[in-house]
Amino acid sequence: MTATSGLGARTSQLASPDLLRSVFRRHAAGVAVITAQGDAGPVGFTATSLTSVSAEPPLLSFGISTGASSWPAISATDHIGVHILGEHQQDLAATFARSGADRFGAPTAWREGPEGVPVLDHVLAWLVCRVVGRVPVADQRIVLAEVVLGDPTGHGRPLLYHQGRFNGLRD
């Protein structure tokens, strides 16, 4: 049996960064912004790696590159904010994804929340979480965090990331 058996004209590819990127461009992911308070002020970044880990206790995880500008604050903080973005927040997602952007300047609406965590306004939902672990994996860290409190009552539909673009759900 070959790697292409049963796949018609398609051919498989050997593992590579390009193969992984190509496959995950086809995977629609929810868009979140992770925030923290750093020594020099608030930091944050757009994440599509957010995952629910456990309901009892309530745990989640996300990945961050150790080369990311937000990593020094995330590596040192005890608490982080997790924000689920709505489809009306494509510009906000792009701002927090862009290197060198003034992420907390106008027009970003935010406030200092519990535990000093920056909390973004007008999101579908937000959580404040206590960091319980940072697992090294290649040049990344998988951050494990326990939910402390939050607000799931925002209005709208979720923002998705698919094929390298931010998108809304289609009916």
Disulfide bonds with the S-S distance in Angstrom:
none
